[in-house]
Amino acid sequence: MTFDSKSQDLAGPGRQTAYFGYRQVSADAKGKLVHQHFDTVARKYDLMNTLLSFGLHHLWKRAAVRMMKLKPGDRVLDVCGGTADLALRAARAVGRAGSVIVYDINWAMMAAGWPKVAGSSLAPRIGYIQGDAERLSCPDACFDAVMVGFGIRNLTRPEAGFREIFRVLKPGGTMMCLEFSRPKTAWFRRLYDFYSFCVMPAMGKIMVGSWDAYTYLPESIRMFSQPEELSAVLREIGFTRVRYRRLTNGIAVIHLGVKP
């Protein structure tokens, strides 16, 4: 499913809908529901990521940052940066002369990551902005690289988020999007579906006290664009050298593009 099929006018301008998991809701309602979702999961977000992915998310993030080929002195924006996992990895790569900004709309998510950042020697290189990824409060062409990890599908209008990323990148700058997808192999896809819709919500209920929060997660993954579709969207926006790399049979995908 592509972005265009997830948002549509109901009765003219200002009456758009979007999908929250499998539910079609108003665009305004999706923003509120996503905010409530992350308020619910923020405190145990990092722990649940590790448990539910069997620790694989650390390997995925390491590979994603390496593929960006960051250089000492680079300025990096981490869109939907949440608890700053990617930001910390990027901060190592950009060195003392570089900087990383964690940009997220959800205060609880950023606050959950602060102790992790504060306890690191990399803290002086990392800053924070609370704001909407569909309307980045950053000047044009001010970052050498922009990354977004497991967050773009939560936007009401993901394409708007990518257009903003394109705007704030310097010419020659790199965009990296790490996002969930669906396994390529049929038998593994069936196993993944069982795990996603039965095991994950049960663990969410036990660990976070919410079955619904971890039902939304697999539903949002199924509703998001597949790698080939997303690549076409990125090219239409203007990115060049668009490519992607599947990880763990396609459970996660690293997307890369360059602003010409």
C-alpha positions in Angstrom: 0.0 0.0 0.0 1.4 3.4 -1.0 1.1 6.7 0.9 -1.6 8.0 -1.5 -4.0 5.2 -0.6 -3.6 5.9 3.1 -4.9 9.5 3.1 -7.9 10.8 1.3 -10.3 13.8 1.3 -13.7 13.1 2.8 -15.4 16.4 2.0 -12.9 18.8 0.7 -9.8 20.4 2.2 -9.2 19.8 5.9 -11.2 16.6 6.0 -8.5 14.1 5.4 -8.3 10.6 6.8 -5.4 8.4 7.7 -4.8 4.9 9.0 -4.0 4.2 12.7 -3.1 0.5 12.3 -6.0 -1.0 10.4 -8.5 1.7 11.6 -9.3 4.6 9.3 -9.6 7.8 11.3 -9.5 11.5 10.8 -6.0 13.0 10.3 -6.3 14.9 13.5 -7.4 11.8 15.4 -4.4 9.9 14.2 -2.0 12.4 15.6 -3.7 12.2 19.0 -3.8 8.4 18.9 -0.1 8.1 18.0 0.8 10.6 20.8 -1.2 8.5 23.3 0.5 5.3 22.0 4.0 6.6 22.7 3.0 8.1 26.0 1.9 4.5 27.0 5.0 2.7 25.8 7.7 5.4 26.4 8.9 4.2 29.8 9.7 0.7 28.6 10.2 1.4 24.9 13.9 0.4 24.8 13.3 -2.7 26.9 10.4 -3.9 24.7 12.4 -3.2 21.5 15.1 -5.5 22.8 12.7 -8.2 24.0 10.5 -8.2 20.9 13.3 -8.2 18.4 15.5 -10.6 20.4 18.1 -7.8 20.5 18.3 -7.6 16.7 17.3 -3.9 16.6 20.8 -3.0 17.9 22.3 -4.8 14.9 19.9 -3.1 12.5 20.6 0.3 13.9 24.4 -0.2 13.8 24.2 -1.3 10.1 21.9 1.7 9.2 24.3 4.3 10.7 27.3 2.6 9.1 25.6 2.8 5.7 25.2 6.6 6.0 29.0 6.9 6.0 29.0 9.9 8.3 32.2 12.0 8.5 33.8 13.9 11.4 32.2 17.3 11.7 28.9 16.3 10.1 25.6 17.8 11.4 22.9 15.2 11.7 19.2 15.4 12.3 17.5 12.3 13.9 13.8 12.7 12.9 11.3 10.8 15.2 14.5 10.3 17.3 12.7 9.2 20.5 15.0 7.6 23.0 18.1 8.5 21.0 19.5 5.1 20.0 20.4 6.2 16.5 21.6 9.6 17.7 24.1 8.0 20.1 25.5 5.9 17.3 25.7 8.9 14.9 27.3 11.0 17.6 30.2 8.5 17.7 30.7 8.8 14.0 30.6 12.6 13.7 33.3 13.2 16.4 33.8 16.1 18.7 33.3 18.6 15.8 30.0 17.1 14.8 26.5 17.3 16.3 23.3 15.4 16.3 19.8 16.8 17.0 17.1 14.4 18.3 13.8 15.7 16.8 10.6 14.2 18.2 7.0 15.4 18.9 6.6 13.2 22.0 8.1 14.6 25.2 7.8 11.3 27.1 9.8 9.4 24.5 12.7 12.0 24.6 12.6 12.0 28.4 12.9 8.2 28.5 16.2 8.5 26.6 17.7 11.4 28.5 19.4 9.3 31.2 21.0 7.1 28.5 22.4 10.2 26.8 23.3 12.0 30.0 25.3 9.1 31.2 27.4 9.0 28.0 30.5 10.9 27.0 28.7 11.7 23.8 26.1 13.9 25.5 27.7 17.3 24.5 27.2 16.4 20.9 23.5 15.7 21.2 20.7 18.3 21.3 16.9 18.1 21.3 14.0 19.7 19.6 10.4 18.9 20.3 8.4 19.3 17.2 6.3 17.9 14.3 8.3 15.9 11.7 5.8 17.0 9.0 6.8 20.7 9.7 10.5 20.7 10.7 11.5 23.8 12.6 14.9 23.9 10.8 16.2 26.1 8.0 16.6 24.9 4.5 19.8 22.9 3.6 21.3 22.9 7.1 22.1 19.2 7.8 24.7 16.9 6.2 22.6 13.9 7.0 19.0 13.1 8.2 17.9 9.8 9.6 14.6 8.4 10.8 14.4 5.0 12.5 11.1 3.2 12.9 9.1 6.4 13.0 8.1 7.6 9.6 5.1 5.2 9.4 3.6 6.8 12.5 3.3 10.2 10.7 -0.2 11.2 9.5 1.4 12.1 6.1 4.7 10.2 5.7 5.4 11.8 2.3 5.3 15.2 4.0 7.9 14.0 6.4 10.2 12.9 3.6 9.7 16.2 1.8 10.7 18.1 4.9 13.8 15.8 5.2 14.7 16.7 1.6 14.3 20.4 2.4 16.6 20.5 5.4 19.3 18.4 3.8 22.3 20.1 2.2 23.0 19.3 -1.5 24.9 16.0 -1.5 23.4 15.1 1.9 22.2 11.6 2.8 18.8 10.5 4.0 18.5 7.2 5.8 15.2 5.6 6.8 15.2 2.4 8.8 11.8 0.9 8.9 9.9 -2.3 9.5 8.6 -4.3 6.5 7.4 -7.9 5.8 9.5 -11.0 5.4 10.3 -12.2 1.9 10.0 -15.9 2.6 6.4 -17.3 2.8 7.0 -19.7 5.7 8.8 -17.0 7.7 6.1 -14.5 6.9 3.5 -16.9 8.4 5.6 -17.3 11.5 6.2 -13.6 11.8 2.4 -12.9 11.5 1.7 -15.3 14.3 4.4 -13.8 16.5 3.3 -10.2 15.6 -0.5 -10.6 16.2 -0.4 -13.1 19.1 2.8 -13.0 21.0 3.7 -9.3 20.8 0.3 -8.0 22.1 0.5 -10.5 24.9 3.9 -9.3 25.9 2.7 -5.7 25.7 -0.1 -6.5 28.1 2.3 -8.2 30.5 5.2 -5.6 30.3 3.4 -2.4 29.6 -0.2 -3.1 30.6 -1.5 -2.5 27.1 -2.6 -5.1 24.5 -3.7 -2.4 22.1 -0.3 -0.6 22.0 1.4 -3.7 20.6 -1.5 -4.5 18.3 -1.0 -1.1 16.6 2.7 -1.9 16.0 2.2 -4.9 13.6 -0.9 -3.4 12.0 1.1 -0.2 11.2 3.8 -2.3 9.7 1.4 -4.1 7.4 -0.2 -0.8 6.3 3.1 0.8 5.4 4.6 0.9 1.9 6.8 -1.9 0.7 10.4 -1.1 -0.2 9.8 -0.9 -3.9 6.9 1.5 -3.4 8.8 3.6 -0.9 11.7 3.9 -3.3 9.4 5.2 -6.0 8.1 7.9 -3.5 11.6 9.0 -2.6 12.6 9.3 -6.3 9.4 11.4 -7.0 10.4 13.7 -4.1 13.8 14.3 -5.7 16.2 11.9 -4.0 18.8 10.3 -6.2 20.9 7.2 -5.7 17.9 5.6 -4.0 18.5 2.1 -2.7 17.5 -0.2 0.0 18.8 -3.2 1.9 16.7 -5.8 3.5 17.7 -7.1 7.0 16.7 -10.4 8.7 14.7 -11.7 5.7 13.0 -8.3 5.2 11.7 -7.7 8.8 13.6 -4.4 8.7 14.8 -2.4 5.7 17.4 0.4 5.4 16.5 3.0 2.8 19.1 5.5 1.5 18.8 8.5 -0.8 20.9 11.6 -1.6 19.8 15.1 -2.2 21.3 16.3 -5.5 
